[in-house]
Amino acid sequence: MEILTWTYILVGLSFALYIGIAIWSRAGSTQEFYVAGGGVSPLANGMATAADWMSAASFISMAGIISFAGYDGSVYLMGWTGGYVLLALLLAPYLRKFGKFTVPDFVGDRYYSKTAKVVAVICALFISFTYVAGQMRGVGIVFSRYLEVPIEWGVVIGMCIVFFYAVLGGMKGITYTQVAQYCVLIFAYMVPAIFISMQLTGNPIPQLGLGGTVADGTPLLDKLDGVLTELGFAAYTSGRKSITDMFMITLALMVGTAGLPHVIVRFFTVPRVKDARLSAGYALVFIAILYTTAPAIAAFGMYNAIETTSEKNISELPEWIATWQKTDLIKVDDKNVDGKVQYVADPDANELTIDRDIMVLASPEIAKLPNWVVGLVAAGAMAAALSTAAGLLLVISTSVSRDLFKTFRPDISDKKELRIARFAAAGAVLLAGYFGVNPPGFVAQVVAFAFGLAAASFFPVIIMGIFSTRINKEGAIAGMITGLVFTIGYIVYFKFISPELSTAENWWFGISPEGIGSLGMILNFLVCGIISHLTPPPPQEVQDMVEEIRIPRGAGKAQDH
């Protein structure tokens, strides 16, 4: 069967499964819409969290970044994985014990202020919309290639699917859909990785294949270094970013992870605090399977792409080039009119342009794997993008209905609140679709900005809200606004107002826009701490509540003998 037929079958079957689950688990109350009734098992919640966590950026774009950035791309691996550990150990159990549905809910109660809650809602909406734009872009790329429609139409089709099961099922529908999506995406990621690892190195385990040898006995990474340096690029295993920038980007991704509202809310869907810890552990295992495979897929993809294109006659280029050219994500331009493709570092002489977001999707075709594997990867990419998009849309709808509307209209009925949440989700889908069609960067870069915003706004007030009784509402509000405004200002200036100045010499302390969230976070901590100590402490009942959150259940006081 042709690739298109397999794609229709596998994507169609997976969509039918998701929509069936959404109908079966339709939310009937706000409790079910927001946190799935709080009755999800730790194993299921671990799978759902992993699917929520591993977005289009993880599935489609991360290996693509590593393919082109080599060693520098490892910041995404270190930052996102380390951040998840931070979230699981430092935040999830305490927030679960606090018992609120959302981060703004926690901020509002902990800082005893409607203003603090509204600022937290604005932060959550900024983060979620920046993040969901990346997911919609991923959906558009997948649909444009496999359904052979323009990216814009791909985004619209994705919007319709997400709208259906996120708006209908709420967190209950999303949770069980995400369990299915995790199974689809991890199978789709690992099957081609195992195939290609066997082809290139003879080792079926991609993680070991990365350190293996190719047919002529040369280690794969040495071979890749040699090929790239011959073409004028930096060696694959060498880094070009400064240590400062690497550190700041990794830190921004780590603490941004720990402040991500759509991941935090997952820990409210389990019955007990113990289950929150357990599901975090399961999720880490499920996430590690994909994250340890990404560097291998990146290296295999880059090696195969160069081997099948560089110095080849244009008339003899492999079929995958022609297929992807239709999407405008690959461009071939014979500048010296010699009939051959020159893939080189010099932009004036380079004749092949490959969009980094296609590396994972194109890898099975580059390696000439069976057509069903190509269709499977399409289904997996859709699962990754849709699972995270749904989680983000739920955060957006919850922020509007519960954290904004109910704050000012506390007497609103359960039924009306649910209706407002669904309308908010519908509006969010439309806005996310617009950003998917007009994205402010490639998928993983857009997502990195979202992490920077989360690091600069949420993380300090959550951490200090849990571990300090002295931080008050004045400090929290000033800190969040300072961190968010500084980070947005820096990103907008270097990415949109003056992109030509976005070089290491012009960046503050050599920190790129992707890593500036770390500096925003430090400013937030400083402003929050200073203002809190210059103003009155929180009320005694708030201080007692903070102490209570940190005490494990059943812990007794120390006895003197």
C-alpha positions as CSV (number, residue, x, y, z in Angstrom):
1,M,0.0,0.0,0.0
2,E,1.1,3.6,-0.6
3,I,2.3,5.9,2.2
4,L,-0.9,8.0,1.9
5,T,-3.2,5.0,2.3
6,W,-1.3,3.8,5.4
7,T,-1.4,7.3,6.8
8,Y,-5.1,7.6,6.4
9,I,-5.7,4.2,8.0
10,L,-3.4,4.7,11.0
11,V,-4.3,8.4,11.7
12,G,-8.0,7.6,11.1
13,L,-8.0,4.7,13.5
14,S,-6.1,6.7,16.2
15,F,-8.5,9.7,15.8
16,A,-11.5,7.3,16.0
17,L,-10.1,6.0,19.3
18,Y,-9.5,9.4,20.8
19,I,-13.0,10.7,19.9
20,G,-14.6,7.4,21.1
21,I,-12.8,7.9,24.5
22,A,-13.9,11.5,24.6
23,I,-17.6,10.5,24.2
24,W,-17.3,7.6,26.6
25,S,-15.7,9.8,29.3
26,R,-17.7,13.0,28.8
27,A,-17.4,15.4,31.7
28,G,-20.7,15.9,33.6
29,S,-19.5,18.3,36.3
30,T,-16.8,20.9,36.9
31,Q,-15.0,18.4,39.1
32,E,-14.7,16.0,36.2
33,F,-14.0,18.8,33.7
34,Y,-11.1,20.3,35.7
35,V,-9.5,17.3,37.4
36,A,-11.3,14.2,36.1
37,G,-13.1,13.7,39.4
38,G,-9.8,13.2,41.2
39,G,-10.0,9.4,40.7
40,V,-7.3,8.5,38.1
41,S,-4.9,5.7,38.9
42,P,-1.2,6.6,39.3
43,L,-0.2,4.4,36.3
44,A,-2.8,5.9,34.0
45,N,-1.9,9.4,35.3
46,G,1.8,8.7,34.7
47,M,1.0,7.9,31.0
48,A,-1.3,10.9,30.6
49,T,1.3,13.2,32.2
50,A,4.0,11.8,29.8
51,A,1.7,12.4,26.8
52,D,0.8,15.9,28.1
53,W,4.5,16.6,28.7
54,M,5.8,15.2,25.4
55,S,4.4,17.7,22.9
56,A,5.0,18.3,19.2
57,A,8.2,20.0,20.4
58,S,9.5,16.7,22.0
59,F,8.3,14.4,19.2
60,I,8.8,16.5,16.1
61,S,11.2,19.3,16.8
62,M,13.7,18.2,19.6
63,A,15.5,15.6,17.5
64,G,15.5,18.1,14.6
65,I,17.2,20.7,16.7
66,I,19.8,18.2,17.9
67,S,20.3,17.1,14.2
68,F,21.3,20.7,13.2
69,A,22.7,22.0,16.5
70,G,24.6,18.8,17.6
71,Y,26.0,19.2,21.1
72,D,24.2,22.5,21.6
73,G,20.9,20.8,21.2
74,S,21.5,18.9,24.4
75,V,20.2,21.8,26.5
76,Y,16.7,20.8,25.6
77,L,17.3,17.2,26.8
78,M,18.9,18.3,30.0
79,G,16.5,21.2,30.7
80,W,13.3,19.3,30.1
81,T,14.2,16.1,31.8
82,G,15.8,17.8,34.8
83,G,12.8,20.1,35.1
84,Y,10.5,17.2,35.3
85,V,12.5,15.8,38.3
86,L,12.3,19.2,39.9
87,L,8.6,19.3,39.4
88,A,8.0,15.8,40.8
89,L,10.2,16.3,43.9
90,L,9.7,20.0,44.9
91,L,6.2,21.0,43.7
92,A,3.7,18.3,42.8
93,P,3.2,16.7,46.2
94,Y,2.8,20.0,48.1
95,L,0.5,21.5,45.5
96,R,-1.6,18.3,45.6
97,K,-1.8,18.5,49.4
98,F,-2.9,22.1,49.1
99,G,-5.8,20.7,47.1
100,K,-6.5,23.5,44.5
101,F,-7.4,22.8,40.9
102,T,-5.0,25.4,39.3
103,V,-1.9,27.4,39.9
104,P,-3.8,30.7,40.0
105,D,-6.1,29.1,42.6
106,F,-3.0,28.3,44.7
107,V,-1.5,31.8,44.2
108,G,-4.9,33.5,45.1
109,D,-5.2,31.5,48.4
110,R,-1.6,31.5,49.4
111,Y,-1.2,35.2,48.8
112,Y,-4.7,36.0,50.0
113,S,-5.3,38.4,47.1
114,K,-7.6,38.6,44.1
115,T,-5.0,40.8,42.4
116,A,-2.3,38.1,42.8
117,K,-4.7,35.6,41.4
118,V,-5.5,37.7,38.3
119,V,-1.8,38.3,37.7
120,A,-1.3,34.5,37.9
121,V,-4.1,34.0,35.4
122,I,-2.5,36.5,33.0
123,C,0.8,34.6,33.3
124,A,-0.9,31.2,32.8
125,L,-2.6,32.5,29.6
126,F,0.6,34.0,28.2
127,I,2.5,30.7,28.8
128,S,-0.3,28.5,27.5
129,F,-0.9,30.5,24.3
130,T,2.8,30.7,23.5
131,Y,3.1,26.9,24.1
132,V,-0.1,26.0,22.2
133,A,1.1,28.0,19.1
134,G,4.0,25.5,18.8
135,Q,1.6,22.5,19.1
136,M,-0.7,23.8,16.4
137,R,2.3,24.5,14.1
138,G,3.3,20.8,14.6
139,V,-0.2,19.7,13.7
140,G,-0.1,21.8,10.6
141,I,3.3,20.4,9.5
142,V,2.1,16.8,9.9
143,F,-1.2,17.3,8.1
144,S,0.4,19.3,5.3
145,R,2.8,16.5,4.5
146,Y,0.6,13.5,4.9
147,L,-2.8,14.8,3.7
148,E,-1.0,16.9,1.1
149,V,-2.8,20.1,2.1
150,P,-1.2,23.6,2.9
151,I,0.0,24.0,6.5
152,E,-2.8,26.5,7.1
153,W,-5.4,23.9,6.3
154,G,-3.5,21.4,8.4
155,V,-3.8,23.7,11.4
156,V,-7.6,24.1,10.8
157,I,-8.2,20.3,10.7
158,G,-6.2,19.9,13.9
159,M,-8.2,22.7,15.5
160,C,-11.5,20.8,14.7
161,I,-10.2,17.6,16.3
162,V,-8.9,19.2,19.5
163,F,-12.0,21.3,19.8
164,F,-14.2,18.2,19.7
165,Y,-12.5,16.1,22.5
166,A,-11.1,18.9,24.7
167,V,-14.4,20.9,24.8
168,L,-16.6,17.8,25.2
169,G,-14.6,15.7,27.6
170,G,-12.7,18.2,29.8
171,M,-9.9,16.7,31.9
172,K,-11.7,13.4,32.2
173,G,-11.9,13.0,28.4
174,I,-8.4,14.4,28.0
175,T,-6.8,12.1,30.6
176,Y,-8.0,8.8,29.1
177,T,-7.3,10.1,25.6
178,Q,-3.8,10.9,26.6
179,V,-3.2,7.4,27.9
180,A,-4.1,6.1,24.4
181,Q,-2.0,8.9,22.8
182,Y,1.1,8.0,24.9
183,C,0.9,4.4,23.6
184,V,0.6,5.6,20.0
185,L,3.4,8.2,20.2
186,I,5.9,6.0,22.0
187,F,5.4,3.1,19.6
188,A,5.6,5.5,16.6
189,Y,8.8,7.0,17.9
190,M,10.6,3.7,18.8
191,V,9.8,1.5,15.8
192,P,11.6,3.7,13.2
193,A,14.5,4.3,15.7
194,I,15.0,0.6,16.1
195,F,14.8,0.0,12.3
196,I,17.3,2.7,11.5
197,S,19.7,1.8,14.3
198,M,19.8,-1.8,12.9
199,Q,20.4,-0.5,9.4
200,L,23.3,1.8,10.3
201,T,25.0,0.1,13.2
202,G,23.5,-3.4,13.4
203,N,22.4,-2.7,17.0
204,P,18.6,-2.8,17.7
205,I,18.9,-0.5,20.7
206,P,19.0,3.1,19.4
207,Q,20.7,4.5,22.6
208,L,23.6,2.0,22.0
209,G,23.5,2.4,18.3
210,L,24.4,6.1,18.7
211,G,27.8,5.0,20.1
212,G,28.1,2.2,17.5
213,T,30.0,1.9,14.3
214,V,28.8,2.2,10.6
215,A,29.5,-0.3,7.8
216,D,33.1,0.8,7.3
217,G,34.0,0.3,10.9
218,T,34.1,4.0,11.8
219,P,32.2,5.1,14.9
220,L,29.0,6.8,13.8
221,L,29.6,10.1,15.6
222,D,33.2,10.3,14.3
223,K,31.9,9.7,10.8
224,L,29.3,12.5,11.2
225,D,31.9,14.9,12.6
226,G,34.1,14.3,9.6
227,V,31.2,14.6,7.0
228,L,30.0,17.9,8.6
229,T,33.5,19.5,8.9
230,E,34.2,18.7,5.3
231,L,31.1,20.6,4.3
232,G,32.2,23.6,6.4
233,F,29.9,23.0,9.4
234,A,31.1,22.7,13.0
235,A,31.7,19.2,14.2
236,Y,28.5,17.5,15.4
237,T,30.0,16.8,18.9
238,S,31.4,20.3,19.4
239,G,29.5,23.1,21.1
240,R,29.2,26.7,19.7
241,K,27.2,28.3,22.5
242,S,29.0,29.8,25.5
243,I,28.9,27.9,28.8
244,T,26.9,30.8,30.3
245,D,24.2,30.6,27.6
246,M,24.0,26.8,27.8
247,F,23.6,27.0,31.6
248,M,20.9,29.7,31.4
249,I,18.9,28.0,28.7
250,T,19.0,24.7,30.6
251,L,18.0,26.5,33.8
252,A,15.1,28.3,32.1
253,L,13.9,25.1,30.6
254,M,14.2,23.3,34.0
255,V,12.4,25.8,36.2
256,G,10.0,26.6,33.4
257,T,9.0,23.0,33.4
258,A,8.4,23.1,37.1
259,G,6.1,26.1,36.6
260,L,4.1,24.8,33.6
261,P,0.4,25.0,34.6
262,H,-0.9,22.2,32.3
263,V,1.6,19.7,33.8
264,I,1.0,20.7,37.4
265,V,-2.8,20.3,37.1
266,R,-2.3,16.6,36.2
267,F,-1.3,15.9,39.9
268,F,-4.7,16.9,41.1
269,T,-6.4,14.1,39.1
270,V,-5.2,11.4,41.5
271,P,-6.9,10.5,44.8
272,R,-4.0,11.0,47.3
273,V,-0.7,12.9,47.8
274,K,1.1,9.5,47.7
275,D,-0.4,8.8,44.3
276,A,0.9,12.2,43.0
277,R,4.4,11.1,43.9
278,L,3.9,7.7,42.3
279,S,2.4,9.0,39.1
280,A,5.4,11.5,38.8
281,G,7.8,8.5,39.0
282,Y,5.9,6.5,36.4
283,A,5.8,9.6,34.1
284,L,9.5,10.0,34.4
285,V,10.1,6.5,33.2
286,F,7.7,6.9,30.3
287,I,9.3,10.2,29.3
288,A,12.9,8.8,29.6
289,I,12.1,6.2,26.9
290,L,11.6,9.0,24.3
291,Y,14.2,11.4,25.6
292,T,17.0,8.9,25.6
293,T,16.2,7.9,22.1
294,A,16.0,11.5,20.6
295,P,19.8,12.0,20.3
296,A,20.1,8.7,18.4
297,I,17.3,9.7,16.0
298,A,18.9,13.1,15.5
299,A,22.3,11.6,14.6
300,F,20.8,8.9,12.3
301,G,18.6,11.4,10.5
302,M,21.4,13.9,9.9
303,Y,23.8,11.2,8.7
304,N,21.2,9.7,6.3
305,A,20.0,13.1,5.0
306,I,23.6,14.1,4.0
307,E,24.5,10.7,2.6
308,T,21.4,10.7,0.3
309,T,21.6,14.3,-0.9
310,S,25.0,15.9,-0.8
311,E,26.8,16.0,-4.2
312,K,24.0,13.9,-5.8
313,N,22.6,14.8,-9.2
314,I,19.4,16.7,-9.0
315,S,17.7,14.4,-11.4
316,E,18.7,11.4,-9.2
317,L,17.6,12.9,-5.8
318,P,15.6,10.4,-3.7
319,E,11.8,10.4,-3.7
320,W,11.5,11.9,-0.2
321,I,13.0,15.2,-1.3
322,A,10.3,15.6,-4.0
323,T,7.6,14.7,-1.5
324,W,8.7,17.2,1.1
325,Q,9.3,19.9,-1.5
326,K,5.5,20.1,-2.0
327,T,5.2,21.4,1.6
328,D,7.9,24.1,1.1
329,L,9.8,22.6,4.1
330,I,12.6,21.5,1.8
331,K,14.0,23.7,-1.0
332,V,16.6,22.8,-3.6
333,D,18.2,25.7,-5.6
334,D,20.9,24.8,-8.1
335,K,22.8,28.1,-7.7
336,N,25.9,27.2,-9.8
337,V,23.8,25.3,-12.4
338,D,26.0,22.2,-12.3
339,G,23.1,19.8,-11.9
340,K,24.3,18.7,-8.4
341,V,23.2,19.5,-4.9
342,Q,25.8,21.3,-2.8
343,Y,24.9,21.1,0.9
344,V,27.5,23.4,2.6
345,A,27.7,25.8,5.5
346,D,28.2,28.9,3.3
347,P,24.6,30.3,2.8
348,D,25.6,31.9,-0.5
349,A,26.8,28.5,-1.9
350,N,24.3,26.2,-0.1
351,E,21.7,24.7,-2.4
352,L,19.7,22.6,0.0
353,T,17.5,24.1,2.8
354,I,15.9,21.6,5.2
355,D,13.4,22.8,7.8
356,R,14.6,21.2,11.1
357,D,11.0,20.4,12.2
358,I,10.8,17.6,9.5
359,M,13.8,15.5,10.6
360,V,11.8,13.0,12.7
361,L,8.9,12.8,10.3
362,A,11.1,12.4,7.2
363,S,13.6,9.9,8.8
364,P,11.6,6.7,7.9
365,E,11.3,7.9,4.3
366,I,15.0,8.8,4.1
367,A,15.9,5.4,5.4
368,K,13.5,3.7,3.0
369,L,11.5,2.0,5.7
370,P,8.2,0.2,4.9
371,N,5.3,2.6,4.2
372,W,3.4,1.5,7.3
373,V,6.2,2.9,9.5
374,V,5.9,6.3,7.8
375,G,2.1,6.3,8.4
376,L,2.7,5.2,12.0
377,V,5.1,8.2,12.6
378,A,2.4,10.5,11.3
379,A,-0.1,9.1,13.8
380,G,2.5,9.4,16.6
381,A,3.3,13.0,15.7
382,M,-0.4,13.8,15.7
383,A,-0.8,12.1,19.1
384,A,2.0,14.2,20.6
385,A,0.8,17.5,19.3
386,L,-2.9,16.9,20.1
387,S,-2.3,15.6,23.6
388,T,-0.4,18.7,24.8
389,A,-2.7,21.1,22.9
390,A,-5.7,19.6,24.7
391,G,-4.0,20.0,28.1
392,L,-3.1,23.6,27.4
393,L,-6.6,24.4,26.1
394,L,-8.0,23.0,29.4
395,V,-5.7,25.3,31.4
396,I,-6.8,28.3,29.3
397,S,-10.5,27.5,29.7
398,T,-10.1,26.8,33.5
399,S,-8.1,30.1,33.9
400,V,-11.0,32.0,32.3
401,S,-14.0,30.2,33.9
402,R,-12.7,29.3,37.4
403,D,-9.9,31.7,38.1
404,L,-11.3,34.9,36.5
405,F,-15.1,34.5,36.2
406,K,-15.7,32.7,39.5
407,T,-13.3,35.1,41.4
408,F,-15.7,38.0,40.6
409,R,-18.9,36.0,40.5
410,P,-18.6,33.4,43.3
411,D,-22.3,32.6,43.3
412,I,-22.2,31.2,39.7
413,S,-23.8,27.8,39.3
414,D,-21.8,24.6,38.5
415,K,-23.7,24.2,35.2
416,K,-23.0,27.8,34.1
417,E,-19.3,27.6,35.1
418,L,-19.0,24.5,32.9
419,R,-20.6,26.3,30.0
420,I,-18.2,29.2,30.3
421,A,-15.3,26.8,30.5
422,R,-16.4,25.2,27.2
423,F,-16.8,28.6,25.5
424,A,-13.4,29.6,26.7
425,A,-11.9,26.4,25.3
426,A,-13.6,27.1,22.0
427,G,-12.2,30.7,21.9
428,A,-8.7,29.4,22.8
429,V,-8.8,26.8,19.9
430,L,-9.5,29.7,17.5
431,L,-6.7,31.9,18.8
432,A,-4.3,28.9,19.0
433,G,-5.1,28.1,15.3
434,Y,-4.2,31.7,14.4
435,F,-0.8,31.4,16.1
436,G,-0.3,28.0,14.4
437,V,-0.7,29.6,11.0
438,N,1.5,32.6,11.9
439,P,4.0,31.2,14.4
440,P,6.7,33.4,16.0
441,G,9.5,30.8,15.2
442,F,10.0,27.0,14.7
443,V,8.2,24.7,17.1
444,A,10.8,24.0,19.8
445,Q,11.9,27.6,19.8
446,V,8.3,28.8,20.4
447,V,8.0,26.3,23.2
448,A,11.3,27.4,24.7
449,F,9.9,30.9,25.0
450,A,6.9,29.5,26.9
451,F,9.3,27.8,29.4
452,G,11.2,31.1,29.8
453,L,7.9,32.9,30.7
454,A,6.9,30.1,33.1
455,A,10.4,30.3,34.8
456,A,10.2,34.1,35.1
457,S,6.7,34.4,36.4
458,F,5.4,31.2,38.2
459,F,8.3,29.3,39.6
460,P,9.5,31.8,42.2
461,V,6.1,32.5,43.7
462,I,5.2,28.8,43.8
463,I,8.5,27.8,45.4
464,M,8.5,30.7,47.9
465,G,4.8,30.2,48.6
466,I,5.5,26.6,49.7
467,F,8.8,27.0,51.5
468,S,8.6,30.5,53.1
469,T,6.0,31.8,55.4
470,R,7.3,35.4,55.1
471,I,6.5,36.0,51.4
472,N,3.4,38.2,51.2
473,K,1.0,39.3,48.5
474,E,2.8,42.6,47.7
475,G,6.1,40.7,47.1
476,A,4.4,38.0,44.9
477,I,2.5,40.5,42.7
478,A,5.6,42.7,42.2
479,G,7.8,39.7,41.5
480,M,5.5,38.1,38.9
481,I,5.0,41.3,37.0
482,T,8.7,42.1,37.1
483,G,9.8,38.7,35.8
484,L,7.1,38.5,33.1
485,V,7.5,42.0,31.8
486,F,11.3,41.8,31.7
487,T,11.3,38.4,29.9
488,I,8.6,39.3,27.4
489,G,10.4,42.6,26.7
490,Y,13.7,41.0,26.1
491,I,12.3,38.3,23.8
492,V,10.1,40.7,21.8
493,Y,13.1,43.1,21.3
494,F,15.6,40.6,20.1
495,K,13.1,38.4,18.1
496,F,10.6,40.8,16.6
497,I,11.8,44.4,16.9
498,S,15.5,44.1,16.2
499,P,16.2,40.5,15.1
500,E,19.4,41.7,13.3
501,L,20.9,42.5,16.7
502,S,20.2,39.1,18.1
503,T,23.8,38.0,18.4
504,A,26.0,37.0,21.4
505,E,27.8,40.4,21.4
506,N,24.5,42.3,21.9
507,W,22.8,40.0,24.4
508,W,22.9,40.9,28.1
509,F,25.7,38.9,29.7
510,G,25.7,36.7,26.5
511,I,22.3,35.2,27.4
512,S,20.1,34.4,24.3
513,P,16.3,35.1,24.3
514,E,15.8,31.3,24.9
515,G,17.7,31.5,28.2
516,I,16.6,35.0,29.4
517,G,13.8,33.4,31.5
518,S,16.5,32.4,34.0
519,L,17.4,36.1,34.5
520,G,13.7,37.0,34.8
521,M,13.4,34.3,37.5
522,I,16.3,35.8,39.5
523,L,14.8,39.3,39.2
524,N,11.4,37.8,40.4
525,F,13.0,36.2,43.4
526,L,14.9,39.4,44.3
527,V,11.9,41.7,43.9
528,C,9.6,39.3,45.7
529,G,11.9,38.9,48.7
530,I,12.8,42.6,49.0
531,I,9.2,43.8,48.8
532,S,8.0,41.1,51.2
533,H,10.5,42.2,53.8
534,L,9.6,45.9,53.4
535,T,5.9,45.2,53.9
536,P,3.9,43.5,56.7
537,P,4.0,39.7,56.9
538,P,1.1,37.5,55.8
539,P,-1.8,36.9,58.2
540,Q,-1.1,34.2,60.8
541,E,-3.6,31.8,59.3
542,V,-1.8,31.9,56.0
543,Q,1.5,31.2,57.7
544,D,0.0,28.2,59.6
545,M,-1.5,26.9,56.3
546,V,2.0,27.1,54.7
547,E,3.5,25.1,57.6
548,E,0.7,22.5,57.3
549,I,1.3,22.0,53.5
550,R,5.0,20.9,54.2
551,I,4.3,18.4,56.9
552,P,4.0,14.8,55.7
553,R,0.7,13.2,56.8
554,G,1.0,11.5,60.2
555,A,4.3,13.0,61.1
556,G,4.5,13.6,64.8
557,K,6.4,16.2,66.8
558,A,9.9,15.3,68.1
559,Q,9.9,14.2,71.7
560,D,12.3,15.2,74.5
561,H,13.4,12.3,76.8
